[in-house]
Amino acid sequence: MVAVAAVGAALLGVLVTLIIRIAYETLDCYWLTPRRIKKIMERQGVRGPKPKFLVGNIPDMAALVSQSTSKDMDSISHDTVGRLLPHFLTWSKLYGKRFIYWNGIEPRMCLTETDMIKELLCKYSTKAGKSWLQQQGSKHFIGRGLLMANGDDWHHQRHIVAPAFTGDKLKSYAGYMVECTEQMLQLLEEEVESTGRTEFEIGEYMTRLTADIISRTEFDTSSDKGRQIFRQLTVLQRLCAQASRHLCFPGSRFFPSKYNREIKSLKMEVERLLMEIIQSRKDCVEIGRGSSYGNDLLGMLLNEMQKKKGNWFGLNLQLIMDECKTFFFAGHETTALLLTWTIMLLASNPHWQEKVRAEVNHVCNGQSPSVDHLSKLTLLNMVINESLRLYPPASVLPRMAFEDFKLGDLHIPKGLAIWVPVLAIHHSEELWGKDANEFKPDRFASKSFTPGRFIPFAAGPRNCVGQAFALMEAKIILAMLITRFRFTISEKYRHAPVILLTIKPKYGVQIRLKPLKA
């Protein structure tokens, strides 16, 4: 009896110790550490709006965004910062260029000074990365793929995927891009000729086209299966964007809510489709039809996993899935939006459309654009850069400090999130002049400008690994489209940019197409 009592007392002691430890860690996470960071930043003169208990400034941000986006814009105006980042405008006027606001329990410092942004992205790429809240928000969407990885995991994943987007590998994709674009243009021409239809929501076509291209170049799979994956990922993206506006508690994803059940169902469907693609590669190697899994992005991932000892396929399957989801999404979403916004800008600026068309006709001389042609399309490159400036794919660029470091004149404490408002920087009159909200591609005629003020693909070691792929794809598609069609903006187009993780046209972009006869 004494021994049993002693064991019981010992177990009770362990349980009490565990409860005390959990309670302390919870208190430290939700109260002590955030308050410590707040005091450190206040001593350096960095202040911001007063946060509410647990929810921080989330209700304030939600109310401001809801109010600013409740109505469509009266005309095609590119002055979108007040619409998409109204909290930035409100708080920067009150607290200056640097201020702290709270996403729940996470303190975030808004940073707009270009020299400090360059230092953060280039010098401290290993000391800052994605926060726990960001990773939780995208857990079911893109998981822990390259976009959300940190530290050694990020370095290893970047090392694996980088060869798929450089040098001769990029050049080999050009043929696929031309072929897929030609099919889409023929489809549009046939529809105009057979039905007399001239108005199209061009965003749908760009999304379908870039989905086909990434499916063929990086995953060597059918367009139909690629489109299925993209449809499911798009719904997941929308749901994850909704979740980012609410407070996230540890373990909240396990609650049996309707929202969580829907998220889980979509995630399982995406991974089922990806598993079919992965399994077909594995089967080809096992039955002797190939000695490797291929040299595209998926093949590189599978070949790398094969090097691991033991049951690599089971142990590393989730990482492969997450990487596939990351590049299926990022490989077409950002380029589709770049194309959609650029076509909108050219459709509403016919003078620039004619200038670019003349340049493409002169450089390509009636041929399909090749890699050698692209570097000579100077005006087209300027237009694409201006489109990326006015409508960058991501409105903000987030980093979390994993340790203390010195940034400019500031001491950055571990646990502070730094948010770079890319959209606001791209529209800053201080950096770009009084015409910052106007479409003027000429501003990119000179390649020398302040580092840190143009960052559509981030900068430094953690910049977008697929940047060159996206730009090559955009140039080929636009060059082919502009020589086959003249396009104008439709009267039905309603200018209403919104943020759903990326900056999108709320109702799409309706344009009128007129085929140009050879």
C-alpha positions in Angstrom: 0.0 0.0 0.0 2.8 2.4 0.9 4.5 1.7 -2.4 1.3 2.3 -4.3 0.7 5.5 -2.5 4.3 6.6 -3.2 3.8 5.9 -6.9 0.6 7.8 -6.9 2.2 10.7 -5.2 5.0 10.7 -7.7 2.6 10.6 -10.6 0.6 13.4 -9.1 3.8 15.5 -8.7 4.7 14.9 -12.3 1.2 15.9 -13.4 1.2 19.1 -11.3 4.7 20.0 -12.7 3.5 19.4 -16.2 0.4 21.5 -15.7 2.4 24.3 -14.2 4.9 24.2 -17.0 2.1 24.3 -19.7 0.5 27.2 -17.8 3.7 29.1 -17.6 4.6 28.5 -21.3 1.1 29.6 -22.3 1.4 32.8 -20.2 4.8 33.5 -21.6 3.6 33.0 -25.2 0.4 35.0 -24.9 1.4 37.7 -22.4 5.0 37.9 -21.1 7.0 37.7 -24.3 4.7 40.1 -26.4 4.8 42.6 -23.6 8.5 42.4 -23.3 8.8 43.1 -27.0 6.4 46.0 -26.8 8.5 47.6 -24.0 11.8 47.1 -25.9 10.3 48.8 -29.0 8.7 51.6 -27.1 12.0 52.5 -25.5 13.3 53.0 -29.1 10.4 55.2 -30.0 8.4 52.7 -32.0 4.7 52.7 -31.0 1.4 51.9 -32.5 -2.4 51.4 -31.9 -3.4 50.0 -28.5 -4.1 46.2 -28.8 -7.1 44.5 -27.3 -6.7 41.4 -25.1 -5.7 38.4 -27.2 -7.2 39.7 -30.5 -4.8 42.6 -30.7 -5.7 44.9 -33.6 -7.4 42.3 -35.8 -10.9 43.8 -35.3 -9.6 47.3 -36.2 -7.9 46.0 -39.4 -10.9 44.0 -40.4 -13.2 47.0 -39.9 -11.0 49.3 -41.9 -10.6 46.8 -44.8 -14.3 46.0 -44.9 -15.1 49.7 -45.1 -12.5 50.5 -47.8 -13.5 47.6 -50.0 -17.3 47.8 -49.6 -17.6 49.8 -52.8 -15.9 49.4 -56.2 -13.6 52.1 -57.4 -15.3 54.8 -59.6 -12.7 54.5 -62.4 -9.5 52.7 -63.3 -7.4 54.3 -60.7 -4.1 52.7 -59.5 -4.2 54.6 -56.2 -5.0 51.4 -54.3 -3.1 51.6 -51.0 -6.0 53.3 -49.2 -8.3 50.5 -50.5 -6.1 47.5 -49.8 -4.0 48.6 -46.8 -6.2 51.2 -45.1 -4.7 50.3 -41.7 -1.2 51.1 -43.0 -2.3 54.6 -44.1 -4.2 55.3 -40.9 -1.4 54.2 -38.5 1.5 55.6 -40.5 -0.1 59.0 -40.3 -0.5 58.7 -36.5 2.8 56.9 -35.6 5.3 57.5 -38.4 7.2 55.3 -40.8 7.8 52.7 -38.1 5.0 51.5 -36.0 3.9 48.3 -34.1 0.5 46.7 -34.6 -0.8 43.4 -33.2 -2.1 40.4 -35.1 -3.7 38.7 -32.1 -0.7 38.1 -29.8 1.9 38.6 -32.5 3.6 42.0 -32.5 4.4 43.3 -36.0 6.6 46.2 -36.9 5.8 47.9 -40.2 9.0 48.9 -42.0 9.1 51.1 -45.1 12.7 52.4 -45.0 14.4 51.0 -48.1 17.9 50.8 -46.7 16.7 48.8 -43.7 14.5 46.6 -45.9 17.6 45.7 -48.1 19.6 45.0 -44.9 16.8 42.7 -43.5 16.4 40.7 -46.7 20.0 40.4 -47.6 22.0 40.4 -44.4 19.6 38.7 -42.0 18.0 36.1 -44.2 19.1 33.3 -41.8 18.0 35.2 -38.7 14.5 36.0 -39.9 11.8 33.8 -41.6 8.2 32.7 -41.5 6.4 33.0 -38.1 4.4 30.2 -36.4 1.1 32.1 -37.2 2.0 32.2 -40.9 2.9 28.5 -41.0 -0.4 27.6 -39.2 -2.4 29.8 -41.6 -1.0 28.0 -44.6 -0.6 24.5 -43.1 -3.4 22.9 -45.1 -2.8 25.1 -48.1 0.9 24.7 -49.0 2.2 23.1 -45.8 5.9 23.3 -45.0 7.1 23.7 -48.6 9.9 26.1 -49.6 7.7 29.2 -49.2 7.1 28.4 -45.5 10.3 26.6 -44.5 12.9 28.1 -42.2 16.6 27.6 -41.3 18.2 24.3 -42.5 14.9 23.0 -43.9 14.7 26.1 -46.2 18.3 25.9 -47.2 18.0 22.2 -48.1 14.7 22.6 -50.0 16.1 25.6 -51.9 19.1 23.6 -52.9 16.9 20.8 -54.3 14.5 23.0 -56.4 16.8 25.8 -57.6 18.2 23.8 -60.6 14.7 23.5 -62.0 14.6 27.3 -62.6 18.0 28.2 -63.9 20.2 28.2 -67.1 19.5 25.6 -69.8 16.6 24.2 -67.9 14.7 27.5 -68.3 15.5 27.6 -72.0 14.1 24.1 -72.4 10.7 25.3 -71.2 10.3 28.0 -73.9 9.0 25.5 -76.4 6.3 24.2 -74.0 5.3 27.8 -73.2 4.9 28.7 -76.9 3.0 25.6 -77.7 0.5 26.0 -74.8 0.0 29.7 -75.7 -0.6 28.9 -79.3 -3.3 26.5 -78.3 -5.0 29.1 -76.2 -4.8 31.8 -78.9 -6.2 29.4 -81.5 -9.1 28.7 -79.1 -9.8 32.5 -78.8 -9.6 33.1 -82.5 -12.0 30.2 -83.3 -14.4 31.5 -80.7 -14.4 35.0 -82.2 -14.8 33.7 -85.7 -17.4 31.0 -85.1 -19.7 32.8 -82.6 -18.9 36.4 -83.1 -18.0 36.8 -79.4 -15.5 39.5 -78.7 -15.7 40.0 -75.0 -13.7 37.7 -72.7 -12.8 37.6 -69.0 -9.1 37.3 -69.7 -8.1 36.3 -66.2 -9.8 32.9 -66.6 -7.8 32.2 -69.7 -4.5 33.3 -68.2 -5.1 31.1 -65.1 -5.9 28.1 -67.3 -2.8 28.8 -69.5 -0.3 29.2 -66.7 -1.8 26.1 -65.0 -1.2 24.1 -68.2 2.4 25.4 -68.5 3.4 24.6 -65.0 1.8 21.2 -65.2 3.7 20.3 -68.4 7.1 21.9 -67.5 7.5 21.0 -63.8 5.2 18.0 -63.2 4.9 16.4 -66.7 1.2 15.8 -66.1 -2.0 16.2 -68.1 -3.6 19.6 -68.2 -6.9 18.2 -66.9 -5.3 16.8 -63.7 -3.4 20.0 -63.3 -6.6 22.1 -63.5 -8.3 19.9 -61.0 -5.5 20.5 -58.5 -5.6 24.3 -59.2 -9.3 24.5 -58.6 -9.0 22.8 -55.2 -6.0 24.9 -54.3 -7.9 28.1 -55.2 -10.7 27.2 -52.8 -8.2 26.4 -50.1 -6.5 29.7 -50.7 -9.8 31.5 -50.2 -10.5 29.7 -46.9 -6.9 30.3 -45.7 -7.3 34.0 -46.5 -10.4 34.1 -44.3 -8.6 32.3 -41.4 -5.8 34.9 -41.5 -8.3 37.5 -40.3 -9.0 35.6 -37.1 -7.1 34.7 -33.9 -5.3 31.3 -34.1 -4.9 29.3 -31.0 -2.6 26.3 -30.7 -4.6 23.2 -31.6 -7.5 25.1 -33.0 -7.2 23.3 -36.3 -8.3 20.1 -34.5 -11.7 21.5 -33.5 -14.5 19.6 -35.3 -15.9 22.8 -36.9 -17.5 23.0 -40.4 -14.6 25.2 -41.5 -12.0 22.7 -40.4 -13.9 19.8 -41.9 -14.1 21.7 -45.3 -10.4 22.5 -45.1 -9.4 18.9 -44.4 -11.6 17.5 -47.2 -10.1 19.8 -49.8 -6.6 19.1 -48.5 -7.2 15.3 -48.8 -8.5 15.7 -52.4 -5.5 17.8 -53.5 -3.1 15.2 -52.0 -5.0 12.4 -53.6 -4.5 13.9 -57.0 -0.8 14.6 -56.3 -0.4 11.1 -55.0 -1.6 9.7 -58.4 1.0 11.7 -60.2 3.8 10.7 -57.7 2.7 7.0 -57.8 2.8 6.9 -61.6 6.5 8.1 -61.5 7.3 5.5 -58.8 5.7 2.7 -60.8 7.6 3.6 -64.0 10.9 3.2 -62.1 9.8 0.0 -60.3 8.8 -1.8 -63.5 12.0 -0.7 -65.3 10.7 1.9 -67.7 13.1 4.4 -66.3 16.2 4.6 -64.2 15.2 7.9 -62.5 12.1 9.8 -61.7 12.8 12.5 -64.3 14.7 15.8 -64.5 11.7 18.2 -64.0 10.9 19.6 -60.6 8.9 16.6 -59.4 11.6 14.3 -60.6 14.3 16.2 -58.8 12.2 16.0 -55.6 11.7 12.2 -55.9 15.3 11.6 -56.9 16.5 13.5 -53.8 14.2 11.5 -51.6 15.4 8.3 -53.0 18.9 9.0 -51.6 17.5 8.8 -48.1 17.9 5.5 -46.3 15.0 3.4 -45.3 11.4 3.9 -46.4 11.9 7.2 -48.1 8.6 7.2 -49.9 6.6 6.9 -46.7 8.8 9.0 -44.5 9.1 12.0 -46.9 5.8 11.9 -48.8 4.3 14.9 -46.9 7.3 17.1 -47.8 7.0 16.1 -51.4 3.3 16.9 -51.3 3.9 20.3 -49.7 6.6 21.2 -52.2 4.2 20.2 -55.1 1.4 22.3 -53.7 3.7 25.3 -53.2 4.9 25.2 -56.8 1.6 24.2 -58.3 0.2 27.3 -56.7 3.1 29.8 -56.8 4.1 28.6 -60.3 0.8 29.7 -61.9 -1.0 32.1 -59.5 1.6 34.9 -59.5 2.2 34.7 -63.3 -1.5 34.5 -64.1 -2.1 37.7 -62.0 0.8 39.4 -63.5 -0.6 38.7 -67.0 -4.1 39.7 -66.1 -3.1 43.0 -64.6 -0.7 43.8 -67.5 -3.4 43.1 -70.1 -5.8 45.3 -68.2 -3.1 48.1 -68.2 -2.4 47.7 -71.9 -6.1 47.5 -72.8 -6.7 50.8 -71.0 -3.5 52.4 -72.4 -3.7 51.8 -76.2 -0.7 54.0 -76.9 1.6 51.7 -75.0 -0.1 48.6 -76.5 0.8 49.9 -80.0 4.4 50.6 -78.9 4.9 47.2 -77.5 3.2 45.5 -80.5 5.6 47.4 -82.9 8.6 46.3 -80.8 7.5 42.6 -80.8 6.9 42.6 -84.5 10.3 44.2 -85.2 12.2 41.8 -82.9 10.4 38.6 -83.6 9.7 39.4 -87.3 6.6 37.1 -87.5 8.3 34.2 -85.6 7.2 32.8 -82.3 9.2 34.5 -79.5 12.4 32.6 -78.5 14.7 33.0 -75.5 17.1 35.0 -77.7 14.3 37.4 -78.6 13.2 38.1 -75.0 16.2 40.1 -73.9 15.6 42.5 -76.8 12.0 43.3 -75.8 12.9 46.4 -73.8 9.5 48.1 -73.9 7.7 44.9 -73.0 10.0 44.4 -70.0 9.3 48.0 -68.9 5.6 47.4 -69.1 5.8 44.2 -67.0 7.9 45.9 -64.3 5.4 48.8 -64.1 2.6 46.2 -63.8 4.5 44.5 -61.0 5.0 47.9 -59.3 1.4 48.9 -59.4 -0.1 45.4 -58.7 2.6 43.3 -57.0 1.4 39.7 -56.4 1.8 40.0 -52.7 0.8 43.2 -50.8 3.2 42.6 -47.9 6.4 40.8 -47.2 6.6 39.2 -43.7 9.7 38.1 -41.7 9.9 36.9 -38.1 13.1 37.6 -36.0 14.4 34.2 -34.7 17.1 35.9 -32.6 18.1 39.4 -31.5 19.9 41.5 -34.1 20.7 45.1 -35.0 18.8 46.6 -38.0 19.9 50.1 -38.9 19.5 52.0 -35.6 17.0 49.6 -34.1 17.6 46.6 -31.8 15.2 43.9 -33.1 14.2 41.5 -30.3 13.6 37.8 -30.9 9.9 37.2 -31.6 9.2 40.5 -33.4 7.6 40.1 -36.8 8.6 42.6 -39.4 6.1 43.4 -42.1 7.2 45.2 -45.3 4.2 46.7 -47.0 5.3 46.1 -50.6 2.2 47.8 -52.1 2.7 51.0 -50.1 6.4 51.1 -51.0 5.7 50.6 -54.7 3.2 53.5 -54.6 5.2 55.9 -52.4 5.4 59.4 -53.8 8.6 59.9 -51.8 10.3 57.1 -53.7 8.6 57.3 -57.1 7.5 60.9 -57.5 4.1 62.7 -57.6 3.0 60.3 -60.5 3.5 57.2 -58.3 -0.1 56.1 -58.9 0.1 56.5 -62.7 0.9 53.9 -65.3 4.3 55.1 -66.7 6.6 52.3 -67.9 9.2 54.9 -68.9 10.2 55.1 -65.2 12.0 51.7 -65.8 14.0 52.9 -68.8 16.8 53.6 -66.3 17.9 50.5 -64.4 19.5 52.6 -61.6 17.2 53.3 -58.7 17.2 52.9 -54.9 17.6 49.3 -53.8 14.7 48.1 -51.7 12.0 50.2 -53.4 11.1 47.7 -56.1 10.6 44.2 -54.5 7.8 42.3 -56.3 9.8 39.0 -55.9 11.4 40.0 -52.5 15.2 40.2 -52.5 18.3 38.5 -51.1 18.8 34.8 -50.6 15.1 34.2 -49.9 13.9 35.9 -53.1 11.4 34.0 -55.4 13.2 31.0 -56.8 10.8 31.0 -59.8 11.3 34.7 -60.7 13.1 34.0 -64.0 10.6 31.3 -65.0 7.6 33.7 -64.3 9.1 36.6 -66.2 10.1 34.4 -69.2 6.6 32.9 -69.3 4.9 36.3 -69.1 7.0 37.8 -71.9 6.3 34.9 -74.2 2.6 34.9 -73.6 2.2 38.7 -73.9 4.4 38.9 -77.0 2.2 36.2 -78.7 -1.1 37.7 -77.6 -0.3 41.3 -78.6 0.7 40.3 -82.2 -2.5 38.2 -82.7 -5.1 40.5 -81.1 -5.8 44.2 -80.4 -7.6 44.5 -77.1 -9.6 47.2 -75.3 -11.1 47.4 -71.9 -14.8 46.4 -71.8 -17.5 48.8 -70.4 -18.4 45.9 -68.1 -15.1 46.0 -66.3 -15.4 47.1 -62.7 -12.1 48.1 -61.1 -12.1 46.5 -57.6 -8.7 45.0 -56.5 -9.0 42.8 -53.4 -6.5 40.8 -51.4 -6.9 37.1 -51.0 -3.3 36.3 -50.0 -2.5 37.8 -53.4 -3.9 41.0 -55.1 -6.7 40.0 -57.4 -9.4 41.7 -59.6 -12.6 41.0 -57.6 -14.8 40.5 -60.8 -12.0 39.5 -63.2 -10.8 41.6 -66.1 -13.2 41.9 -69.1 -11.7 42.9 -72.4 -12.7 43.1 -76.0 -10.5 41.2 -78.5 -10.1 42.0 -82.2 -8.0 39.5 -84.2 -5.2 41.0 -86.2 -5.0 39.4 -89.7 -1.6 38.5 -90.9 
